[in-house]
Structures are given as structure tokens and as C-alpha cells.
Amino acid sequence: MSFRKFQLLMSKYGFSIITMVLELVLVFWFFFWLGRWTPTLWIAFVILFSVATILAIVNRSMTPESKVTWLLVAFIPVFGPLLYLMFGERRLSRSELKQLKNMDQMKFREDNSYELRLELKNTDKSAYGIIKSLLSMDHNADVYDGTESQFFPLGEEMFQKMLEDLRKAEKFIFLEYYIVEEGLMWNSILDILREKVTQGVEVKMLYDDIGCMATLPGDYTSRLQAMGIDAHKFNKVIPRMTVAYNNRDHRKILVIDGQIGYTGGVNLADEYINHIERFGHWKDGGIRLNGRAVKALTRLFLMNWYINRGTISDFDQYHLDNKAIDASGLYIPYGSGPKPMYKAQVGKNVYQNIISQATDYVYIATPYLIIDYDLTEDIKNAAMRGVDVRIVTPSIPDKKLIQLITRGAYPDLIAAGVRIYEYTPGFIHSKHVVADDDFGVVGTINFDYRSLVHHYENAILMYKTPSMFDLKRDFENLFENSQEIHEDTIKNTWYQRLIKEIVELFAPML
């Protein structure tokens, strides 16, 4: 056992995990005890429990593949229904329902939003359709001009610019990240945050409790609060079984004074800036916004803060000093997340719309490729109608089982004409899409079930922005530094194929 794993086991997180395992054992013991004490009652209870679970699944709004998977699981006596209760259905508390209702009443629209959409409708109906679809799914998203952007092909390049901007902060700093780990990157940022707090700058921070389970001590929020940083864990781990743990905060957002915003795949840990090496060269990317569109990143942070903390009633107080920048192109920052917080799979639908309407090319970078039938068919259909579809995945994985599943998707896609590349220097963590010199996406949304269904995510949809072409050039460099995969490049054994099929079957619940 590694020191990190031993440290995790002995921490409060280890205690919580052990407690939840004991709770599960106790539930199973009760069922077996009931079966021995009164078999008739036990059989009746198991049947009713299973039937109720099956009816709940049938009547639940979910994708067909998810519904089929959960139905298969539900037919397993005792274990199946319990698994569904633990991980299958997210129910909101009264306070959460109240918060959701309040958020639904918060509608945000820029003064020139209607004019921008009308102009786009008259000049590019295809692009207008993609953007209109996004706005209908995420009511807090909007169309912005007056924004300049800078794309960073590597985390270390973005990190240096982040430090420069943080030193210039005057009013507030918001941070929301999935992983934070002590080291060069985070300690450098923390030094600036501590200095800014002494200068009267408001600093709020959210980090995912499970994402940081192995990287930060359990009392780290208390340490930050003692420094004057208003820090909290998202979806805090407590020792009880709950489906809520399935919905993680996978976002990466930094907002400075409501004017400067960052997002992308880069977490606050040293492997993301290649200060340490874990899986070869870490290829990641992100984007810096300056201007009107940062309002949306500010709101995205405040929405999750509100979900987690139940505070902040006046979101507009953080938009007062936002200034427009003279620059071309349109930006639509958006969020994606689980039901019932989000009514639709926003991240998946944006990808689908871009791929389905592409006529020339679509380039995709993702660390994981575990996608459902609909998205797979959209990618294949694009290739079959002559679109140059290319997908880049890692050559060196961070999770070998996930790479096995990812590679299992290659043959079907290649047969349809999709070109697959693996980034040979190491691990690519970027989540980027660019298509037809019209649209680009930079964000946190992987091409896998967890990102597309379960996690809170965010991304920037760009339309004809200068940085979008920088993104395209980065893809061209990627292709040169990657190995193209052909049908005979990777040969899977029979047991690898079996594992892949089994995992894909249960992927909707992972």
C-alpha cells in the first residue's frame, strides 16, 4: 500500500468510507436475518422492494440505455434495489428544492442579447440554431460580444498568466476546482490569495470534497478560513450512504473582479503544469476571458455556491464593474450538470449539435471516450457524410481500465471513417472541440458518462473568435505529435473485449 493510500485510509475520509461499508453490511445482515426469522415475510418484502424499484426506474426520466442498465440491476434480489437507492436516483431536500425554485426565477439576459441573436439568425442560421438550442437548455447562459480571449495549449502557460492577473485583483476572487493539491502551483496561488485578503479583497473558494480526498487534509477549509478565505467543500463527504456523492463538482473556474475569467481542463495541482510527471507529458489547455462574457462565469460560480451554501441573493453586485472589450466573435459560457438541477444533458447536446451540423471538419480532444449510442452515431454519421472527424486520446492513461474501454470504441468509429489519434508523449487531459472554423469549445466536459450525465461541468462555446483559430492550430500540432490508430494498430484479446463489453453495459451507472 502506497503512503498516499494509507494516509487516505487513516483520515476522516477513510473513516467515512469504512462507516458506509459497515452501514451496507448492516443492511444486508438485516435482510438475511429477516429471511431466517420469517421467510414468508422476507419473500414478500423482497418482491415488493424489487417491484417498487422497477416501477420507479420505468417511470423515471432518463436515457434508454441508463434505464435498461438499471432494470437489469434491479432484477437482482436485494442487492439491485439497494444499489439503485444508493446511486440511481437523486432526490432533493426541501432546502434544495427551495434553492432550485429560486434559481429558476433568476433569469439573466444581456441588453444586446436579442440583437446579437437576431443578427446571427440573418447571417448564419445553422450557428443560430446551435446557440438557440444551448440557451433553451441553460437559462442562465447568454450570448456575449465585447470579450477578448486567449487560448493556452499548456497548463504551465496558463498558470503564469493566472498569477499575473491574481496579483492585480482589487475587489473579489472566486475559485471553483475539482482537484487542489499542495505544491508549487497551489502554494503560489495561495500566497497571493493571503496577500489579497489583507488588502480587503473578497476571496471565495469551492473545491470538491471527493476530488480532493487524496490531496488535501479533511480540515483544510478551516485552515483557509483562518487565513480569511471563505472556503467550503462542495458536496461534503459524511459517513452515510447517499446518491448525492455521485454528483461531483468537476468545474474549473477562476474569476477575478468579474472582468477576468479562466476555465479549461487545468486543476490546481503540479502535474497539470508539468512540474511533476505522473503519466508522461501532461497535455492540457484552458482559456482566459476578458470582458462581458465573464459575467456568465461569475454566475456559474455563484450558482454552485448557492447550491452548496444557500447564500447570496443579489448576484448582480458582482457584475457592476464589468467592462466590454473591443474584440470580434461571440462567447456563450454555459453550465452542465445532473438532473434535476439541469433539465437536459447540456454538455452532450452541445457536442451533438456541433457534430451533426459540421460540413468540413470536427476535431475532438478528450482523455476518455465512453459515450452512448446517440453520440456515437452522430460522430459516425458525420464521418460517413464526408466530414473530416478526428479524435485525440491519451497514449499513456491515468486509468488503464478506462483506456481499455476507450480503445474498445475505436473499431466501430474507424470503420465509419473517423480518424483516431493517441497522444504519444503522455496523457492528454484537454476537453476541446473545434469545427468548420465556426465553433470551438473549451471546458471541463469529457466525452464520458460521468461528465455528460453526473457531474457539474462548465465550458465556453465560441463562435468565430480569434482564439478559436489558435485552438485549431493546437489540434494540428497534436496530430503531428500523436500516433494515428488503424484497425491493426491495437489488438484486443478476448478477455479485454469481454471486460470492455461488461463495463460499457454498466457505464450509465458509473
N, C-alpha and C positions, 0 to 999 in steps of 0.2 A: 504493500500500500504506500502511495506517494505521500509526502508530508502534507501537501495541499488537501488531499482527500482525508487524511487523518485529522487535520485541523478542522475541516468542514464537519466531520462526524462528531467531534467533541464540542462544536459550537452550539448555539441555540437553534441553528437550523438543523443540526443533527438531532437534537432533542425533539424538534417538531416532527421531523421525518419518522423517528422511532415511535413517537406518540401516535402518529397517524397510522403506522403499521400495526401498532397494538390495538387501535380502535377497529381496524379492519379485521384483525384476528378475533377480537371480542364479538363482532357482528357474526362472523362465521361460526364461532363457538355457540352463540345463541341459537342459530339455525339448526346446528347439529344436535344441541341439547333438546330443542323443541321436537326434533324428529324422533329422538329416543323416548321422550316423555309422553308424547301423544302423536303418533304417526299420522292419524287421520287429520288432525288439526294442521299438522305440518304440511301435508299434501295440499290441503285446501288453501293454506296461506301461500305456498309457493305458486300454485296455479293462479290465484288472484293477483299476486305480485307480478308474475310474468305477463298475464293478460293486460293488467293496467299499464305496464311498461310498454308493451307492444302498441296499445291504443294511443298512448302518449306520443310514441315515435311516429305512428301513422298520421296523427293529426298535427304534428309539428311542421312548421315551415322550414325546410332545409333542402339542400340539393339532393337529387335522386340517389347519387352514389353514397352520400352520407346516410341517407335513410335506409338503404339496403344493407350497408355495413352494420348499422346499429340494430337492425332487425335480426340479422344473423347472430349478433352477440346476445341479444335479448332472449333468444331461444335456449340459451344455456341456463339451466335452473340456478337460481340464487345468485351465482357469480355475474351473469349477464345483466340482470336488472340493477344489481348493486353498482356495477361499473358504469351503467348509464346514469344513475343518480349522482355518482361522483364526478363524471367527466362529460356527460352528454348534454345536459340542459341547464343553461344559465338562467336562474331566476333572480329578479331584482328585489332588494329590500324596499321597505316603504320609503326610506330616505333617498335611495337611488331612484325610485320611481318619481319622487318629487323633483329631484335634480334633473332627470331626463325631461320631465314636463317643462321645467323652467328653461332648459337648453333649447327645446323645440320652439319656444317663444322668442328666443334671441335670433332674430334674422338680421343678417348683415349684407348690405349692398352698397358698393361704391357709387358715388354720384354720377360717374360716367359709364357705369357698367352696361346700362341699356344701350347707349350709343355705340360702345365697343362691340357688343354682340350683334347689333343691327348692321354695322359696317361689315363685320365678318360674314354675316349671312348673305350680304350682297356680293361679296368678293370671293368667298370660298365656302360653299355650302357644306362640303364634306367636313372641313375643320369645324365649322359652326355646329354640326351635328355631334361631333365628339365632345366639344366643350359643353354644349347644352345638356347632353346626357350626364356629364360629370356634375354639373350644377344641380341637376334634378335629384341626384343621389346624395350629394353632400350639400345640404342647405347653407352651411357656413362657408363654403367655398365661393369664390368670385373671380372675375376676370380683371387683371390689373395691367395697366401700362405704367409709364413713369418709373420704371425699375431697370437697373443695370445688374448684371450678374457676372460672376467669374467661376468657371468650372475648374476644379482641381483634380487631375488624374491620379494623384497620390495623396495619402493621408498626411504625410510629413510636410507637403507643400501647404496644405490647408491649415495645419497646426500652427505654422509660423504666422500666417495671416490672422488666425484667431487670436493669438497672443497680442498682436498689434492692435486689433480692434478692442479687445478687452481692456487694454491699458487706457483707451480713450473714453471708456464708459463714464457717463455723467449722471444718469437717472436710475436705470434698473438693468439687471442682467437676469435672464431666465435660462435655465439649463434643464433639459429632459433627455435622459440617456438610459439605454438598456444595460450597458456594462460600464462600470467605473472601477479602475484598479489603481492603487498607489504605485507610482513610478514617475519617470521623467515627465510624461505628458500631463497626467492629472496633477502632480505636485506643482508643476509650473503654472498651471491654471489656478490652482488653489491659492498659491502665493499672491496672485493678482486679485483674486476674489477677497481675500482677507484685507488687502490694502484698500480695495474699493469700499468695503463695508465701513472702514474707519473714516472714509471720505463722505459717508452718507448715502452711498449708492445702495438701492434695494436689490438684494440677491435672493432669488427663489430657485430651488433645485428639487427635481423629482428624479429618482432612479428606481429601476425595477428591482424589487427585493429578491426575486429568484435569479434574475440576470446577474446580480452582484453577490449571490450567495457564497460563491467560492472566491470572491475577490475583495470583499470588504467585511470587516467585523460587524457583528449584529448591532452594536451600539454606535455605529458610525454617524448616524443622523444626530445623535446627542453631541458628538464631538463638533460637528459642523455648526449646530445651533449655538454651541458655546462660543464659536467664532463670530456669531452674528449672522450666519447664513440660515435662511428659512428653508431647511432641508427636510424632505419627507420621502418615505418609501412608497412606491406605487404597489397597491395590492399586497399589503404586508402579509408575510407568512405567519400564521398562527397554528398551533397544534390541533387542527381539526380537519376532517375531510370535507372538501368543498370543490365544486366545479370552477369556482372563481379563479383558482390557480392556473387554469388552462388559458386564461386571457391575460397575457403579459403586455407590458408597455415596451414595444420594440422600437419606439421612435428615437430619433437623434435630432434634437433641436437646440440651437443656441440663438438667443435673441438679445441684442444689445440696444437699449434705448428705443426700441420699437422701430429703428431705422435700418439696422444691420441684422441679417439673419443667416444662419448656416444650417444645412442638413445634408444627408447623404448616408453612406454606409459606415462612417467612421465613429466608433465608440471612443471613450476616454481611457485607453489602455495602450501600453507601449508597443504591442505587436501591430497596432493599426498605423503606426508611424515608422515601422521597421527599426525601432530602437532595440527590440529583441526579436529573435527569429523563432517561430513555432512551426510553421508549415512552409518553409521556403520563403521566397519574397511575397510579402502581403500586398496584393494589388487592391486598392480601394479608391474611392473617389467621393467627392462632395461638391457642393455649390454654395457660393456666397451671394446673397441678395442685398441690394441697397436701394431702398425706395418704397413705393406704395405696397408692393406685394408682401412686404414683411409684416404688414397688419395681419395677414392670414396666419403666418407662423406664430405670431403673438397670440392670436385667438386659439390656435390649436393647443398651445401650451396651457393657456388659461382654462380651456375646456377640460383637459385631463386633470389639471389642478383642482378644478371644481368637482369633477367626478370623485377624486381621491380625498379632497379636503372639505368639500361642501361650502367653501367660502368664495368671496369675490362676487359682488353683484353688479359692479359697474366696469365692464370690460373696456369701455371707450376711454377711460382715464389713461390707458397705456398707449393710445393712438394719437394723442393730441399733437405731438411734435413731429409726426411722420411727414417727410417732405418728398415730393416727386423728383425723380432724376430724369433728365432728358436722354432717353435711350429707346431703341427700337424693339419690337416684339411684344408678345403678351405672355403673362405668367398666371397660372392657376394653381396655387398651393392647395393641397387637399389632404384630408384625413381618411383613414380606412380603419375598420375595427369590427368587433363581434356584434352579433345581434344580442339584445335589442337596441343597443346604443346606435348602431347603424342598421338601416333597413335593408341595405343591399351590400353585396361584396364589391365595394367601390374600387379597390385596387385591381381586382380581377377584371372588372368591366372596362376600366380604362385601358388595360393591356389588350383586351379583346377588341375594343373599338379601333384602336390604332392598327392592330394587326389586320383586322378584317377590311379596313379601308385603304391599306397600303397598296400602291401600284408599282413602285420601283424597288424599294428595299426596306427591310426591317432588321436591325441589329440588336441583339439582346445579350446582356451580361448578367449572370446570376450564379451564386455559389451552389445553389441546389435546384434541381429540376424534378419536382414531384408535383405534377399538375393533373387536373381532372380531364375527363373525356372532352368536354366542351372546349377548353383552352387548347388541348392537344389538336383537336380537329381544326380550330381556327388557324393554328400555326401551319398545319399540313396543307390546308386549303390555300393559304396564301402562297406557299411554295409551288403548289400544283398549278396555280394560275399565272406563274412566271415571275413572282416576286422573289428577289434575292434575300432569302431568310437565312441569317447566321446567328448561332447561339454559342457563347463562350462560357465554359465552366472550368473549375479548377482541375489541374493535373495532380496536385498534392492536396488531398482532402483534409478537412479538420475532423470529419466523422466518416470512417471507412464504410459503415453500413449505408449512410446517405449517398455516398458516391456510387455504391453498388446499385442503388435504386435509380440514381441519376443516369448512370450508364445503361441501365435497362431500358430507358426511354429512347436511347439513340436509334436502334434499328428501325423502328416504326417511322421516326422523323426523317432519317436519312433516305429511306425508301420513297418518301414523298418529295424528296428534293431539298430538304433542309440541310444546310452545311453546319456541322458541329466542330467546334474547336475546343481544345483544352489548353489552358494557360500553363505552359511548361515550367516557368521559373518558380512557381509555387501555388499559392492559394489566392484566387480572385474572390473578393467579398463584395464587389460592386454590384449595385442593382440599377442598371441603366438600360434604357431603350431609346433608339433614335430611328426615325422613319421618314423617308421621302424628302429630306431637307425641310420638312414642315414641323414635325413634332419631336420633342425629346422629353424623356422622363428621368429624373434623378431623385432617388429617395431611399427608403428603407425596406421596400416591399420585394421580398424574394418570390421566385416562381415555385412556391411550395404551399401546402395546405395551411401550415401554421401562420404564415404571413398573410395569405389570401383570405383566411376564414377566422382564425382565432385571435390574432394579435392586434393591438392598437399600433397603427403604422402611419406614415406620412410620406408625401412625395411632392415634387414640383413638376407640373406639366407645362412645358414651354412650347410656344408657337413662334417660329421664325425669329428666334433670339440669336445674337452673335455667339453666345456661349454654347448654343446647341451645335454649332458647327465645330467648336472645339471638342465637343463630345464625340462627334463623328470622326474627327481626326484621331482621337484616342482609340476608337474602335479599330481604325486602320492600323495603328501601331500594335494593338492587341493581336490582330490576325497574323502580323509578322512575327510576333513572339509566342505564338501558340502552335500546337500541332493539330492539323486538321484530321478528324477522325473519319475513317471509312469503314465499310462493313466488315472488312477483315482485320482492322486495327486492334480491336478489343474482342477477345473470345471469352464468353462467359461459360463456366462449367454448368452442368445440370443442377447442382445444388445451389449455385449462385442465382440461376434463373428461378429456382423454386423459392428461395428467400425473397427475391425481388417481387415475385407474384404475390406472396403472402403479405409482405409489407405494403405493397400497393393496394391490396384489398382492404387493409385496415388503416391506410393513410388518412382517410377522413376523420378518424378519431385521434390521430397523433398530435 
